[in-house]
Amino acid sequence: MNKRILGKTGFNISEISLGTWQVGGKWGDKFSHENADRILNLAIDNGINFIDTADVYGDGESEKAVGRVVRSRKERVFVATKCGRKLSPHVDAAYQPAVLRKFVEDSLKNTGLEAIDLIQLHCPPTETYHRPEIFALFDELKKEGKILNMGVSVERVEEALKAIEYDNVTTVQIIFNMFRQRPAKDFFAEAAKKNVGIIVRVPLASGLLTGKYSKATVFGKDDHRTFNRNGEAFDKGETFSGINYEKGLAAVDELKKIFPANADLALIALRWIIMFREVSCVIPGASKPEQVLSNLKACELPNLDQEQLQAIEKVYNQYILPDLLKEKW
């Protein structure tokens, strides 16, 4: 497993790591601790040493599973979690230091860890990034030994740029994939200047970039790909990277033409991401163990050549970019 330094944290982490939004089962299903244990242990067995979770994943069950498995292992496994999305309504005014402190303490209880390696604000409203007292809280928590580092998970590039103005922000988790390329153009260089680690989420655009979906594909009624396509339940950009599903399918068809017929588009999409040296790690999810092993194969692929990269850029500019510009992503 290739390793990279996670910015100012100094953590030496696996370039392909693990996101745990759906680790206990597919989106919308009841959380399965048995399935989670299989996935998490297999990931660690195969060199993954950075696991990203959140207090809202499975209503805390994901944190419990991650903590239980990490505590049972001899290897050093870094745990990142998130706080803030439990606020209802999820608005700037609800973000208060005392409330966030309670969330962090609850995450410590869920995981059973002595300290959280990385706590991240979980896609707070844009206004929250302009409140220094929110970020100052995490300095207090670090002094108390409850956390080692703080970071942010963002929806938009502008939020990422504002976040790294705070010296204690060590990482930014951001949506970046073949269908969401703006971070590479407008954020990566600034993050590198400040030694901020970049954690890439939604690398496969909620599965679109696997190349396995069609207009006939049906997702479960409790799957966010069914109920959140236009941001009805939470941020629009989290589902299919915020792009129109049908346009995404058309773009995928064009991407497939760039590569041999038997090529695995999901692995190519992951390889494309880790070609960017500013990226510390990418965190594809897995709802079953074999998906972990499949994701890791991206490490073995050669880099894409210039002709392939230019062809991907052309597909992006034609099918994706116009809609993303309207959304200011």
MOZIMO-V15556 format. One record per residue. N is the residue number from 0. OMEGA is omega as a letter, one per 30 degrees, with the letter a starting at -180 (NA if undefined). NEAR is the number of other ideal C-beta (glycine too) atoms within 12 Angstrom. D_FIRST is the distance of its C-alpha to the first C-alpha in Angstrom with 1 decimal. Layout:
# MOZIMO-V15556
n-><N	N>
omega-><OMEGA	OMEGA>
near-><NEAR	NEAR>
d_first-><D_FIRST	D_FIRST>
This chain:
# MOZIMO-V15556
n-><0	1	2	3	4	5	6	7	8	9	10	11	12	13	14	15	16	17	18	19	20	21	22	23	24	25	26	27	28	29	30	31	32	33	34	35	36	37	38	39	40	41	42	43	44	45	46	47	48	49	50	51	52	53	54	55	56	57	58	59	60	61	62	63	64	65	66	67	68	69	70	71	72	73	74	75	76	77	78	79	80	81	82	83	84	85	86	87	88	89	90	91	92	93	94	95	96	97	98	99	100	101	102	103	104	105	106	107	108	109	110	111	112	113	114	115	116	117	118	119	120	121	122	123	124	125	126	127	128	129	130	131	132	133	134	135	136	137	138	139	140	141	142	143	144	145	146	147	148	149	150	151	152	153	154	155	156	157	158	159	160	161	162	163	164	165	166	167	168	169	170	171	172	173	174	175	176	177	178	179	180	181	182	183	184	185	186	187	188	189	190	191	192	193	194	195	196	197	198	199	200	201	202	203	204	205	206	207	208	209	210	211	212	213	214	215	216	217	218	219	220	221	222	223	224	225	226	227	228	229	230	231	232	233	234	235	236	237	238	239	240	241	242	243	244	245	246	247	248	249	250	251	252	253	254	255	256	257	258	259	260	261	262	263	264	265	266	267	268	269	270	271	272	273	274	275	276	277	278	279	280	281	282	283	284	285	286	287	288	289	290	291	292	293	294	295	296	297	298	299	300	301	302	303	304	305	306	307	308	309	310	311	312	313	314	315	316	317	318	319	320	321	322	323	324	325	326	327	328>
omega-><l	a	l	l	a	l	a	l	a	l	l	a	l	a	l	a	a	l	a	l	a	a	l	a	l	a	l	a	l	a	l	l	l	l	l	l	l	a	a	l	l	l	a	l	a	l	l	a	l	a	a	l	l	a	a	l	a	a	l	a	l	l	l	a	a	a	a	a	a	l	a	a	l	a	l	l	a	a	l	l	a	l	l	a	l	a	l	g	a	a	a	a	a	l	l	a	a	l	l	l	l	l	a	l	l	l	l	l	a	a	a	a	l	l	l	a	a	l	a	l	a	l	l	l	a	a	a	l	a	a	a	a	l	a	l	l	a	l	l	a	l	l	a	l	a	l	l	a	l	l	l	l	a	l	a	l	a	l	l	a	l	a	a	l	l	a	a	l	a	a	l	l	a	l	a	l	a	l	l	a	a	l	a	a	a	a	a	a	l	l	a	l	a	l	l	l	l	l	a	l	a	a	a	l	a	l	l	a	l	a	a	a	l	l	a	a	l	l	a	a	l	l	a	l	l	a	a	a	a	l	a	a	l	a	a	a	a	a	a	a	l	a	l	a	a	l	l	l	l	l	l	l	l	l	a	a	a	a	l	a	a	a	l	a	l	l	l	l	l	l	l	a	a	l	l	a	l	a	l	l	l	a	l	l	l	l	l	a	a	l	l	a	l	a	a	l	l	l	a	a	l	l	l	l	a	l	l	l	l	l	l	l	l	l	l	a	a	a	a	a	a	a	l	l	l	a	a	l	NA>
near-><27	25	22	30	27	38	34	27	34	19	31	22	38	38	39	46	52	52	43	48	42	38	46	37	30	27	30	22	22	18	30	23	24	20	30	41	29	26	38	44	27	27	43	33	23	26	25	44	34	44	50	48	52	43	38	31	35	30	17	30	32	42	44	34	38	49	35	27	36	38	20	16	23	10	22	18	34	42	47	53	51	42	46	41	33	26	26	11	12	25	16	19	15	23	33	20	24	15	22	38	25	21	39	40	23	25	41	30	20	32	37	20	33	17	25	44	39	49	48	44	47	39	37	38	28	25	16	33	31	19	24	19	17	36	33	20	33	37	23	21	31	24	14	18	14	32	39	31	34	45	45	44	44	44	40	32	33	22	34	42	28	28	43	36	22	31	18	33	40	40	48	49	51	51	46	45	49	49	46	43	34	31	40	32	19	21	36	32	20	25	40	23	14	26	22	39	45	49	50	48	44	44	44	45	44	40	37	41	41	33	31	19	27	17	13	8	22	11	24	18	12	17	25	30	31	22	20	24	28	21	17	13	21	26	32	29	38	36	34	42	43	36	40	25	29	19	28	40	29	24	41	40	20	26	38	27	19	29	28	11	10	10	22	24	38	38	33	37	44	40	38	40	48	38	29	33	18	34	41	46	48	45	51	47	41	37	31	23	26	17	31	36	25	28	44	34	22	36	29	18	27	14	18	28	17	11	12	26	23	14	24	37	25	20	31	36	21	17	27	38	24	16	28	33	15	13	24	17	36>
d_first-><0.0	3.8	6.4	10.0	13.3	15.1	18.4	21.2	19.5	17.5	14.7	11.3	9.3	6.3	7.5	8.1	9.9	13.1	16.7	19.4	22.6	23.0	20.8	24.1	25.4	26.1	27.7	31.2	30.9	31.6	28.7	27.5	26.1	25.5	23.4	21.5	20.8	19.4	17.0	15.9	15.5	13.6	11.1	10.8	10.9	7.8	5.7	7.5	9.7	11.9	14.6	17.5	20.9	24.6	27.9	29.3	26.7	28.7	31.2	29.1	27.9	24.3	24.3	25.9	23.3	20.4	22.3	23.3	19.9	18.4	21.5	21.2	17.9	17.5	14.1	14.4	13.7	15.1	17.7	19.3	22.5	25.4	29.2	32.2	32.2	34.4	37.2	39.9	41.1	38.0	39.9	39.8	42.8	40.9	38.3	39.8	38.3	39.8	38.4	34.8	35.1	36.0	33.0	30.6	32.5	32.3	28.5	28.5	30.8	28.7	25.4	27.2	25.1	26.9	25.6	23.6	20.7	21.3	24.4	25.0	28.3	27.9	29.4	32.7	35.7	36.0	38.8	36.8	34.8	38.2	38.9	37.9	38.9	36.1	33.5	35.5	35.1	31.4	32.5	34.8	32.2	29.9	32.9	33.6	30.1	29.4	26.5	24.3	23.8	25.2	24.3	25.6	24.8	27.1	28.8	30.0	29.3	32.5	31.4	28.1	30.2	32.6	30.1	28.6	32.2	31.7	30.2	28.7	26.5	23.1	21.2	22.3	21.0	22.4	22.8	21.4	21.1	23.1	26.1	25.8	25.3	27.6	25.2	23.8	27.4	28.9	26.4	23.2	25.2	27.1	24.1	22.7	26.1	26.0	22.4	21.8	18.4	18.1	16.7	17.3	19.0	20.9	18.6	20.4	23.8	24.4	23.6	25.8	23.1	22.2	25.5	26.7	29.4	33.1	36.3	37.0	33.9	35.0	33.0	34.2	36.9	34.7	31.7	31.4	31.3	34.8	36.4	34.7	34.7	37.1	36.0	38.6	36.6	34.2	32.8	33.2	30.1	27.8	29.0	28.1	27.4	31.1	32.1	34.8	33.5	35.7	34.9	31.2	31.8	33.8	31.0	28.5	31.0	31.1	27.3	27.3	29.8	27.4	25.1	25.9	27.4	24.7	21.9	19.8	20.7	18.4	15.3	17.2	18.0	14.4	13.6	16.9	15.9	12.7	14.9	16.7	15.6	17.6	15.3	13.3	11.7	13.0	14.1	15.3	17.3	17.9	21.2	20.3	17.4	17.1	16.3	13.0	12.0	13.6	11.9	8.4	10.2	10.6	7.5	9.5	12.7	14.6	15.9	19.2	22.3	25.1	27.4	25.0	24.3	28.0	28.7	26.4	28.2	31.5	30.8	29.8	33.0	35.2	34.1	32.3	33.3	37.0	36.4	33.8	36.2	38.8	36.5	35.6	31.9>
